[in-house]
Amino acid sequence: MSEAYATHYYRGDRQPFLNLSEVDDSKLDAVVATLAEGSRRRFGPQYLPLRRATEARARDLFLQAGGQPVRRYPHYFVLGSSPWFAGLYDAPREVRILLSDLPPEATSFTWTDSITALGLGVVLGVPQPAEPWKRGLYRLDQLDLTFGTSMPSASGQSYEGYQQRLLDHYVEIQLWADDPIRPFTSR
């Protein structure tokens, strides 16, 4: 069996590991307008405040759990691969990193998308998972890879209206440091 990995998906016409929360507010409207092109992702007017609130909550929860985040906003991955997530973009690209190369003290995960898992999507009509263990944030060392076939899947799920459905198609990994991604960026 091969070693477990995390995948970061991004648009082929952009660099990897860009976070919308880090965009200067004066440039935000222009950036959001370009994101709609070649993407099935939805970035309505409530998205960025919701994303920033989720990231603040995730960081606080990670600190409470003993995490040591270096960044204010995380870099996002999915556990393993997710054809559904990759399909959000036309001509997607990906970066894969072994889980063993991610620093446990600076890596967290949620069993679903973090907006869904941490309950902030409720204001947009996105339901929270029924299972209590899917409604939290965990340290990487709490990830049990023995769950096998119970991995989330979105096989056959369309993108139409996805932003109003329970988004539990993947395990989201949040990396709160830059060192592991430096080989893949020009930062």
C-alpha positions as CSV (number, residue, x, y, z in Angstrom):
1,M,0.0,0.0,0.0
2,S,1.4,3.4,-0.9
3,E,1.8,6.2,1.6
4,A,-1.1,8.5,2.3
5,Y,-1.0,11.9,0.6
6,A,-2.9,15.2,0.4
7,T,-3.8,17.0,-2.9
8,H,-4.1,20.7,-3.5
9,Y,-6.2,21.5,-6.6
10,Y,-5.9,24.8,-8.4
11,R,-6.8,26.5,-11.6
12,G,-4.3,25.8,-14.4
13,D,-4.0,29.5,-15.2
14,R,-2.9,30.4,-11.7
15,Q,-0.2,29.6,-9.2
16,P,-0.9,27.0,-6.5
17,F,-1.6,27.9,-2.9
18,L,-3.3,31.3,-3.4
19,N,-5.8,32.1,-0.7
20,L,-8.6,34.5,-1.4
21,S,-8.5,35.7,2.2
22,E,-5.0,37.2,1.6
23,V,-6.1,39.3,-1.4
24,D,-6.0,43.1,-0.6
25,D,-9.5,44.4,-0.2
26,S,-8.9,47.0,-3.0
27,K,-8.2,44.2,-5.5
28,L,-10.8,41.8,-4.2
29,D,-13.7,42.6,-6.7
30,A,-11.4,42.1,-9.7
31,V,-10.0,38.8,-8.4
32,V,-13.5,37.4,-7.6
33,A,-14.7,38.4,-11.0
34,T,-12.0,36.4,-12.7
35,L,-12.6,33.4,-10.4
36,A,-16.0,32.9,-12.0
37,E,-14.4,32.2,-15.4
38,G,-13.5,28.6,-16.0
39,S,-14.8,27.5,-12.6
40,R,-17.9,25.9,-11.1
41,R,-17.1,27.4,-7.7
42,R,-19.5,30.0,-6.4
43,F,-18.1,33.2,-4.9
44,G,-21.2,35.3,-4.0
45,P,-21.0,38.5,-1.9
46,Q,-21.3,36.5,1.3
47,Y,-18.5,34.0,0.5
48,L,-15.4,36.0,1.6
49,P,-16.8,37.2,5.0
50,L,-17.9,33.6,5.5
51,R,-14.5,32.2,4.5
52,R,-12.6,34.6,6.7
53,A,-14.9,33.8,9.7
54,T,-14.4,30.1,9.1
55,E,-10.6,30.5,8.9
56,A,-10.6,32.6,12.1
57,R,-12.7,29.9,13.9
58,A,-10.6,27.1,12.5
59,R,-7.4,28.8,13.7
60,D,-8.8,29.4,17.2
61,L,-10.0,25.7,17.4
62,F,-6.6,24.5,16.2
63,L,-4.8,26.6,18.9
64,Q,-7.2,25.2,21.5
65,A,-6.3,21.7,20.3
66,G,-2.6,22.4,20.8
67,G,-1.8,23.3,17.2
68,Q,0.9,25.8,16.4
69,P,-0.3,27.7,13.3
70,V,2.3,29.9,11.6
71,R,0.0,31.5,9.1
72,R,-3.2,33.5,9.6
73,Y,-5.0,31.6,6.8
74,P,-4.3,28.0,5.8
75,H,-3.4,26.3,2.6
76,Y,-6.1,23.9,1.5
77,F,-5.8,20.2,0.5
78,V,-8.1,17.2,0.3
79,L,-7.1,13.9,1.8
80,G,-6.0,11.6,-1.1
81,S,-7.6,12.8,-4.3
82,S,-11.1,14.1,-5.1
83,P,-12.2,14.0,-8.7
84,W,-15.3,16.0,-7.7
85,F,-13.2,18.8,-6.2
86,A,-10.8,18.7,-9.2
87,G,-13.8,19.1,-11.5
88,L,-14.7,22.4,-10.0
89,Y,-12.1,23.9,-12.4
90,D,-11.6,23.7,-16.1
91,A,-8.1,22.3,-16.7
92,P,-7.3,21.8,-13.0
93,R,-3.8,21.2,-11.8
94,E,-2.7,19.6,-8.6
95,V,0.1,19.4,-6.1
96,R,0.4,16.2,-4.0
97,I,2.3,16.1,-0.7
98,L,2.8,13.0,1.5
99,L,1.0,13.3,4.8
100,S,4.3,12.4,6.4
101,D,5.8,15.6,4.9
102,L,3.2,17.8,6.6
103,P,4.1,19.1,10.1
104,P,1.6,17.7,12.6
105,E,1.9,20.8,14.8
106,A,0.8,23.0,11.9
107,T,-1.7,20.8,10.1
108,S,-5.4,20.3,10.9
109,F,-8.3,18.6,9.1
110,T,-12.1,18.6,9.0
111,W,-14.1,15.5,8.0
112,T,-16.0,17.7,5.5
113,D,-15.5,21.1,4.0
114,S,-14.5,23.5,6.8
115,I,-17.4,25.9,6.3
116,T,-19.7,23.0,6.6
117,A,-17.9,21.3,9.4
118,L,-17.7,24.4,11.6
119,G,-21.3,25.3,11.0
120,L,-20.8,28.7,9.4
121,G,-22.5,27.7,6.2
122,V,-25.9,27.5,8.0
123,V,-26.4,31.2,7.3
124,L,-26.4,30.3,3.6
125,G,-28.7,27.4,4.0
126,V,-25.9,24.7,4.0
127,P,-26.8,22.0,6.5
128,Q,-24.3,20.7,9.1
129,P,-23.4,17.1,9.1
130,A,-25.6,14.9,11.3
131,E,-22.7,13.0,12.8
132,P,-21.1,15.0,15.7
133,W,-17.6,13.9,14.8
134,K,-18.0,15.6,11.4
135,R,-18.6,18.9,13.1
136,G,-15.2,19.7,14.4
137,L,-11.6,20.4,13.6
138,Y,-8.8,18.0,14.4
139,R,-5.0,17.8,14.5
140,L,-3.4,15.8,11.8
141,D,-2.1,13.2,14.4
142,Q,-5.8,12.4,15.1
143,L,-6.4,11.3,11.5
144,D,-7.1,7.5,11.5
145,L,-6.3,6.2,8.0
146,T,-7.9,2.8,8.8
147,F,-11.4,4.0,7.9
148,G,-10.9,2.5,4.4
149,T,-14.1,2.6,2.4
150,S,-15.8,5.1,4.6
151,M,-14.0,7.9,2.8
152,P,-16.5,10.5,1.6
153,S,-17.3,10.4,-2.1
154,A,-19.2,12.5,-4.6
155,S,-19.4,10.0,-7.3
156,G,-22.2,11.0,-9.6
157,Q,-22.9,14.3,-7.8
158,S,-23.5,17.3,-10.0
159,Y,-22.2,20.8,-9.4
160,E,-25.6,22.4,-9.8
161,G,-26.6,23.9,-6.5
162,Y,-23.8,22.3,-4.6
163,Q,-23.3,25.4,-2.5
164,Q,-26.7,24.7,-0.8
165,R,-26.1,21.0,-0.1
166,L,-24.2,19.3,2.6
167,L,-20.6,19.4,1.3
168,D,-19.1,16.2,2.6
169,H,-17.4,14.9,-0.5
170,Y,-13.9,15.0,0.9
171,V,-11.7,15.3,4.0
172,E,-10.3,18.8,4.0
173,I,-6.7,19.3,5.2
174,Q,-5.6,22.8,6.4
175,L,-1.8,23.5,6.4
176,W,-1.0,26.4,8.6
177,A,2.7,26.8,7.5
178,D,4.6,27.6,4.3
179,D,7.7,25.4,4.5
180,P,6.2,22.2,3.0
181,I,4.9,24.1,-0.1
182,R,7.9,26.2,-0.9
183,P,9.2,23.7,-3.6
184,F,5.9,24.3,-5.4
185,T,5.7,28.1,-5.2
186,S,7.7,31.1,-6.1
187,R,7.2,32.6,-2.7
